[in-house]
Amino acid sequence: MFRFAHPIYLYLLTLIPLFTALFVFLRYRRKRNLAKFGDPDLLAHLMPDVSSARPVVKFALLMIALALIIFIMARPQYGMRNEEFKRSGIEAVIAVDVSNSMLCEDISPNRLGKSKMIVSKLIDQLDEDKLGLVAFAGTSITLLPITSDYVSAKMFLDQLDPKTITLQGTDLGDAIQKSVAGFTQNTTTGKALILITDAEDNEQNAIEAAQMAKEMGVRIFVLSVGTPQGGPIPMGNNQFKKDMDGNVVTTKLNESVGKQIAQAGNGVYIHVDRTDEAQSMLETEIAKMQKEDFTTSMYSEYDEQFVAVAILLFIVLCLEICILDKKNKLFRRFKLFNKEKV
């Protein structure tokens, strides 16, 4: 299938009939002015080297060249291209807590916002790794299976909020099990589960899930977001979450749970504060993991065709330059342009 990537430039083709009309008008006016000096046939004998056909041919070539330039600007494309890239990396699943407590603003802009900033930077660093994305609260969902499509990863990341999962709460065990299920069966590749949460676990089965993940060769890196002092949970319209008695609920970071999960999962516990230290620590630990070479296929639906148009443009411009306005004495015996009149 053929198409132009930027078809709006094709509107410039309307310049060609305008230039053509101007050229015809100027030719007509020139012929009329010459007629004032005498008979056109007589003037043609007095100016044997002047050609009336050559300027027309040169103008036509220039218009063809202009059209080809416009085609190049519009980027002609055709067919499908398949490219394969060699990569060396690990598999990483990022599980992000989207429970209401992640809206607490004890970390700027809030716990969830800080988490998304960390993940976004992490994706930029994992440019040779495969990654997946899981969101969890009272239950878990896989937003993105293991892939090298970082554009989609950032797109899903931007959409993360507590509304992503209707069942609220924090089930870390389910999040770990869902994330581990997303890894491939390749045993030679390093596997990392990056668990970003405030660790307010409501189900108490996270340690067992972390131990099972360790047995399957998955290391769990826990990034705990928040402060031990905690803060209220914003619910919109300057309102905060309240309990059954009408008291404002305060959510606090549970560091002990996060540390236990990291230890059980043969990983590292990292506390996220207002600095970028957590980011650096995580990148350092990820870099230590075993990497494996693998081939990734990237598909481009359309292949660029401007090179062929550019070659044709070069040929047309060369022809235009080689054709002189006047007759060439060396080639006068070759009648390429007949009926040459003034």
C-alpha positions as CSV (number, residue, x, y, z in Angstrom):
1,M,0.0,0.0,0.0
2,F,1.3,3.4,-1.0
3,R,0.8,6.6,1.0
4,F,2.4,10.0,1.9
5,A,3.4,10.5,5.5
6,H,2.8,14.3,5.2
7,P,0.2,14.7,2.5
8,I,-0.5,18.3,3.4
9,Y,2.6,19.3,1.4
10,L,0.9,18.0,-1.7
11,Y,-1.2,21.2,-1.7
12,L,2.0,22.9,-3.0
13,L,1.4,21.2,-6.3
14,T,-1.1,23.9,-7.0
15,L,2.0,26.2,-7.6
16,I,2.7,24.3,-10.8
17,P,-0.4,25.4,-12.8
18,L,0.1,28.9,-11.5
19,F,3.7,29.0,-12.7
20,T,2.6,27.4,-16.0
21,A,0.0,30.1,-16.6
22,L,2.6,32.8,-15.8
23,F,5.1,31.1,-18.2
24,V,2.5,31.0,-21.0
25,F,1.6,34.6,-20.5
26,L,5.2,35.8,-20.6
27,R,5.8,33.7,-23.8
28,Y,2.7,35.3,-25.4
29,R,3.8,38.8,-24.4
30,R,7.3,38.2,-25.8
31,K,6.0,36.9,-29.1
32,R,3.6,39.9,-29.4
33,N,6.4,42.3,-28.7
34,L,8.7,40.7,-31.3
35,A,5.9,41.0,-33.8
36,K,6.1,44.7,-33.6
37,F,9.6,44.6,-35.0
38,G,8.8,42.6,-38.1
39,D,7.6,39.3,-39.6
40,P,8.4,36.4,-37.2
41,D,9.7,34.1,-40.0
42,L,12.1,36.8,-41.1
43,L,13.3,37.4,-37.5
44,A,13.9,33.7,-37.1
45,H,16.4,33.7,-40.0
46,L,18.1,36.8,-38.5
47,M,18.5,34.9,-35.1
48,P,19.4,31.3,-36.2
49,D,20.8,30.3,-32.7
50,V,17.6,31.2,-30.9
51,S,15.3,28.3,-30.0
52,S,11.6,28.6,-29.1
53,A,11.3,24.9,-28.1
54,R,14.2,24.7,-25.7
55,P,12.9,27.1,-23.1
56,V,9.6,25.2,-23.1
57,V,11.4,21.9,-22.5
58,K,13.6,23.5,-19.7
59,F,10.5,25.0,-18.0
60,A,8.7,21.6,-18.2
61,L,11.7,19.9,-16.6
62,L,11.8,22.6,-13.8
63,M,8.1,21.9,-13.1
64,I,8.8,18.2,-12.9
65,A,11.6,18.9,-10.5
66,L,9.4,21.1,-8.4
67,A,6.8,18.3,-8.3
68,L,9.4,15.8,-7.2
69,I,10.7,18.1,-4.4
70,I,7.1,18.4,-3.1
71,F,6.8,14.6,-3.2
72,I,10.0,14.3,-1.2
73,M,8.6,16.7,1.4
74,A,5.4,14.7,1.6
75,R,7.5,11.5,2.3
76,P,6.3,8.8,0.0
77,Q,6.0,5.4,1.8
78,Y,5.2,1.9,0.6
79,G,5.0,-1.6,2.0
80,M,6.2,-3.1,5.3
81,R,9.6,-3.3,6.9
82,N,10.8,-5.8,9.5
83,E,13.9,-5.0,11.5
84,E,15.6,-7.2,14.1
85,F,17.7,-5.8,16.9
86,K,20.1,-7.6,19.2
87,R,19.6,-6.7,22.8
88,S,21.3,-7.7,26.0
89,G,19.2,-7.3,29.1
90,I,16.9,-8.7,31.8
91,E,13.2,-9.1,32.4
92,A,11.7,-6.6,34.8
93,V,8.0,-6.4,35.9
94,I,7.1,-3.2,37.6
95,A,4.2,-3.5,40.0
96,V,2.7,-0.1,41.1
97,D,0.4,0.3,44.0
98,V,-2.7,2.4,43.0
99,S,-4.6,2.2,46.2
100,N,-6.2,5.4,47.6
101,S,-3.4,5.7,50.2
102,M,-1.0,6.4,47.4
103,L,-2.7,9.8,47.0
104,C,-1.2,10.9,50.3
105,E,1.0,14.0,49.8
106,D,3.6,13.3,52.4
107,I,5.9,12.8,49.4
108,S,5.7,15.5,46.7
109,P,3.6,15.7,44.6
110,N,2.0,12.6,46.2
111,R,3.0,8.9,46.6
112,L,1.6,7.8,43.3
113,G,3.0,10.8,41.4
114,K,6.4,10.2,42.8
115,S,6.1,6.5,41.9
116,K,5.2,7.3,38.3
117,M,8.2,9.7,38.0
118,I,10.5,6.9,39.2
119,V,9.1,4.4,36.8
120,S,9.3,6.8,33.9
121,K,13.0,7.4,34.5
122,L,13.5,3.7,35.1
123,I,12.0,2.9,31.7
124,D,14.5,5.3,30.1
125,Q,17.3,3.3,31.7
126,L,16.0,-0.1,30.7
127,D,16.3,0.5,27.0
128,E,17.9,-2.9,26.4
129,D,15.6,-4.9,28.7
130,K,12.2,-6.4,28.5
131,L,9.6,-5.1,31.0
132,G,6.0,-5.5,32.0
133,L,3.6,-3.3,34.0
134,V,1.2,-4.4,36.8
135,A,-1.2,-2.2,38.7
136,F,-2.6,-3.4,42.1
137,A,-4.7,-2.4,45.0
138,G,-7.2,-4.9,46.5
139,T,-6.6,-7.0,43.4
140,S,-4.1,-6.9,40.5
141,I,-4.2,-6.5,36.8
142,T,-1.5,-6.8,34.1
143,L,-1.5,-3.7,32.1
144,L,1.4,-4.6,29.9
145,P,2.9,-8.1,29.4
146,I,6.7,-8.6,29.1
147,T,7.7,-6.5,26.0
148,S,10.3,-4.1,24.6
149,D,7.6,-1.6,23.7
150,Y,8.6,1.3,25.9
151,V,6.2,3.7,24.2
152,S,3.2,1.6,25.3
153,A,4.8,1.2,28.8
154,K,4.9,5.0,29.3
155,M,1.4,5.4,27.8
156,F,-0.1,2.9,30.4
157,L,2.0,4.5,33.1
158,D,0.5,7.9,32.5
159,Q,-3.0,6.5,32.9
160,L,-2.3,5.0,36.3
161,D,-4.6,6.3,39.1
162,P,-6.8,4.7,41.9
163,K,-9.6,4.4,39.4
164,T,-7.5,1.8,37.5
165,I,-8.7,-0.8,40.0
166,T,-12.2,-0.6,41.5
167,L,-11.5,-3.0,44.4
168,Q,-9.5,-0.9,46.9
169,G,-7.2,-2.1,49.6
170,T,-3.6,-3.4,49.3
171,D,-3.0,-7.0,48.5
172,L,0.7,-7.3,48.0
173,G,0.6,-11.1,47.8
174,D,-1.7,-11.1,44.8
175,A,0.5,-8.4,43.2
176,I,3.6,-10.5,43.6
177,Q,1.9,-13.6,42.2
178,K,0.4,-11.8,39.2
179,S,3.8,-10.2,38.5
180,V,5.7,-13.5,38.7
181,A,3.3,-15.1,36.3
182,G,4.2,-12.6,33.7
183,F,7.8,-13.7,33.4
184,T,9.0,-16.0,30.6
185,Q,10.2,-19.6,31.3
186,N,13.8,-18.7,30.4
187,T,16.0,-19.6,33.3
188,T,19.2,-17.9,32.1
189,T,17.7,-14.4,32.1
190,G,17.8,-12.2,35.2
191,K,14.3,-11.5,36.5
192,A,13.5,-8.5,38.7
193,L,10.1,-7.6,40.3
194,I,10.1,-4.0,41.2
195,L,7.3,-3.5,43.8
196,I,6.4,0.1,44.4
197,T,4.1,0.6,47.4
198,D,3.5,2.2,50.8
199,A,3.3,-1.4,52.1
200,E,0.0,-1.1,53.9
201,D,-0.8,-4.8,53.3
202,N,-4.3,-5.8,54.2
203,E,-4.0,-9.5,53.3
204,Q,-0.9,-10.7,55.1
205,N,0.2,-13.2,52.4
206,A,3.0,-11.2,50.8
207,I,5.9,-13.0,52.5
208,E,4.9,-16.4,51.3
209,A,4.4,-15.0,47.8
210,A,7.9,-13.4,47.9
211,Q,9.5,-16.7,49.0
212,M,7.8,-18.5,46.0
213,A,9.1,-15.8,43.7
214,K,12.6,-16.4,45.0
215,E,12.3,-20.1,44.3
216,M,11.4,-19.3,40.7
217,G,14.5,-17.1,40.3
218,V,12.8,-13.7,40.7
219,R,14.4,-11.0,42.8
220,I,12.0,-8.5,44.5
221,F,13.1,-4.9,44.8
222,V,10.7,-3.1,47.2
223,L,10.5,0.7,46.7
224,S,8.6,2.0,49.7
225,V,7.0,5.4,49.1
226,G,5.9,7.7,51.9
227,T,7.0,8.7,55.4
228,P,6.6,7.0,58.8
229,Q,4.6,10.1,59.9
230,G,2.2,9.7,57.0
231,G,-0.6,12.0,56.3
232,P,-4.3,12.2,55.3
233,I,-5.7,10.7,52.1
234,P,-7.2,13.4,49.7
235,M,-10.5,12.5,48.2
236,G,-11.1,15.6,46.1
237,N,-12.8,18.9,46.8
238,N,-10.5,19.6,49.7
239,Q,-11.9,16.6,51.5
240,F,-10.0,13.8,53.2
241,K,-10.9,10.1,53.8
242,K,-12.6,9.5,57.1
243,D,-13.4,6.4,59.1
244,M,-16.8,5.3,60.3
245,D,-16.7,7.7,63.3
246,G,-15.9,10.7,61.0
247,N,-12.3,10.9,61.9
248,V,-9.7,11.7,59.2
249,V,-7.8,8.5,58.3
250,T,-4.0,8.8,58.4
251,T,-1.9,6.5,56.2
252,K,1.6,5.7,57.3
253,L,4.5,4.0,55.6
254,N,4.9,0.4,56.8
255,E,8.6,-0.1,56.4
256,S,8.7,-3.5,58.3
257,V,6.5,-5.2,55.7
258,G,8.5,-3.8,52.8
259,K,11.8,-5.0,54.3
260,Q,10.4,-8.5,55.0
261,I,9.2,-8.8,51.4
262,A,12.6,-7.7,50.0
263,Q,14.4,-10.1,52.3
264,A,12.1,-13.1,51.5
265,G,12.4,-12.3,47.8
266,N,16.3,-12.1,47.7
267,G,16.1,-8.5,46.8
268,V,16.7,-5.0,48.2
269,Y,14.6,-2.7,50.2
270,I,14.8,1.0,49.1
271,H,13.0,3.9,50.8
272,V,11.9,6.6,48.4
273,D,12.3,10.1,49.8
274,R,12.3,13.5,48.2
275,T,15.7,13.0,46.6
276,D,16.8,10.8,43.6
277,E,18.8,8.5,45.8
278,A,16.3,5.7,45.5
279,Q,16.5,5.9,41.7
280,S,20.3,5.6,41.7
281,M,20.2,2.7,44.2
282,L,17.7,0.8,42.1
283,E,19.6,1.4,38.8
284,T,22.8,0.1,40.5
285,E,21.2,-3.1,41.7
286,I,19.5,-3.7,38.3
287,A,22.9,-3.3,36.6
288,K,24.3,-6.2,38.7
289,M,21.8,-8.7,37.4
290,Q,22.5,-11.3,34.9
291,K,21.8,-10.3,31.3
292,E,21.1,-12.4,28.2
293,D,21.3,-11.6,24.5
294,F,18.0,-11.8,22.7
295,T,16.6,-10.7,19.4
296,T,13.7,-8.3,19.2
297,S,11.7,-7.7,16.0
298,M,10.4,-4.3,15.2
299,Y,7.9,-3.7,12.5
300,S,7.4,-0.6,10.5
301,E,4.2,-0.7,8.5
302,Y,5.6,1.6,5.8
303,D,9.0,1.9,4.3
304,E,10.4,5.3,3.1
305,Q,10.6,5.7,-0.7
306,F,12.1,9.2,-1.0
307,V,15.4,7.9,-2.2
308,A,14.0,6.8,-5.5
309,V,12.2,10.1,-5.9
310,A,15.5,11.9,-5.1
311,I,17.4,10.0,-7.8
312,L,14.7,10.9,-10.3
313,L,14.9,14.5,-9.2
314,F,18.7,14.5,-9.7
315,I,18.3,13.1,-13.3
316,V,15.7,15.7,-14.2
317,L,17.9,18.6,-12.9
318,C,20.9,17.3,-14.8
319,L,18.8,17.2,-18.0
320,E,17.6,20.8,-17.4
321,I,21.1,22.0,-16.9
322,C,22.4,20.2,-20.0
323,I,19.8,21.7,-22.3
324,L,20.8,25.3,-23.3
325,D,18.5,28.1,-24.2
326,K,20.2,28.5,-27.5
327,K,21.1,26.0,-30.2
328,N,24.3,24.2,-29.7
329,K,26.5,24.5,-32.8
330,L,28.1,21.2,-32.2
331,F,24.8,19.3,-32.3
332,R,23.0,21.5,-34.9
333,R,22.7,18.6,-37.3
334,F,20.7,16.6,-34.7
335,K,17.0,17.8,-35.1
336,L,15.9,17.2,-31.5
337,F,13.7,20.3,-31.4
338,N,11.8,20.9,-34.7
339,K,9.7,23.8,-35.7
340,E,12.0,26.3,-33.9
341,K,10.6,29.7,-34.4
342,V,11.0,32.9,-32.4
